[in-house]
Amino acid sequence: MVHGWPQRADAAASVWLVCGTEDRFISAAQLMAPQLPSGHFLALPGGHAWTVWSAGARTVFAQQVAALERP
């Protein structure tokens, strides 16, 4: 599923990956990050926890709202 995303931007355009810097899966997430569009990977302070993912979701949603508001 992830393979080929760089060549199919439409397939990855709505995918973001948020991972805590102390998450046990950070290495795997960093391996996947280059397959995503620029800016679609967020490594935030914390571990494998909802607090990290919630903060990431707020960041992503704020970025999307700002992009929609641009002329």
BELSULCOR-V524365 format. One line per field, one symbol per residue. phi: phi as a letter, one per 30 degrees, with the letter a starting at -180 (. if undefined). psi: psi as a letter, one per 20 degrees, with the letter a starting at -180 (. if undefined). burial: 1 if it has 16 or more other C-alpha atoms within 10 Angstrom, else 0. A space follows every 50 residues. Layout:
BEGIN
phi->???
psi->???
burial->???
END
This chain:
BEGIN
phi->.dejeedbeddcdccbbcbddcddceddddddeddceeiccbccekcdae ddddddddddddddddddddd
psi->ghpihhimhhhihkpqppqqhjqijhgghhhhgiiqqpijppoqpabnqh hghgggggggggggghhhip.
burial->00001000000100011111101001001000101110011111001100 011001100100000000000
END
